Amino acid sequence: MSPPGPSVALSGVTKSYPGGTVAVDDVSVEIAGGSFVALVGSSGSGKSTLLKTINRLIEPSAGSITIDGQAIDVEDRFRLRRRIGYVFQNIGLFPLPHMTVAENVAIGLRLEGEKNPRARVAELLGLVDLPADVAARMPDALSGGQRQRVGVARALATEPRLLLMDEPFGALDPVTRDQLGGAIRALHDRLGLTTIMVTHDMAEALLLADRVLVMEKGRIVSDAAPRALLAGEGGAAAQALVAVPREQMKRLGALESGA
């Protein structure tokens, strides 16, 4: 079994913009190595902004962030990002002329100096349950679910121990979304990653994560395990989110029973 991924600690992290908008407001939280954490909240709550401060896609206005105890601003941001896998909501594959799936997956490997990444690309495609012949295809020839799997393979290419995911399943149909969510959780466990995932879907967070952080107006207002949230803990904001899938299940039950 792989050793657990790195711990992540945020202390007083704030992100404000000109005009007085505060996207993230004095957030302090510690994430244990090897855990799967979901960041949830309504649109504009600050969850994606907070996620992006961890790999310096967004620089915080105040506060500090460490990975395994090392401040993230002591090294070049591009080198930092090569140690962190990142999966985008919109997949983010490059549809440039002649930019195949294999070339997309191999971008990070080539930046690391790998001259012939073919074997590693094949290994990565197998890791995300894609057939080997996908490597030669163009991204626009794949389904949405296949493209997102390629995005995950690319994020894992340089063997990062920390995986950040920003609404990774948002553009997928419900069946594909559920299947890929299960696959990502299995990969997390198999590789011993530390995973932080932003999602607006509370059911998804409860089913996949070990720990759920609820954000509201730039702050973390609830921090609890899924079982605790289902037991009624976490406060009003968290319970309002938990109530959504519960109400949906109730209405489905009523439809099924003909009530």
Secondary structure, DSSP 4 states (H G I P E B T S, - for coil): -PPP---EEEEEEEEE-TTS-EEEEEEEEEE-TT-EEEEE-STTSSHHHHHHHHTTSS--SEEEEEETTEEGGGS-HHHHHHTEEEE-TT------TT--HHHHHTHHHHHTT-S--HHHHHHHHHHTT--GGGGGS-GGGS-HHHHHHHHHHHHTTT--SEEEEESTTTTS-HHHHHHHHHHHHHHHHHHT-EEEEE-S-HHHHHHH-SEEEEEETTEEEEEE-HHHHHTT-S-HHHHHHHHHHHHHHHHHHHHHHT-
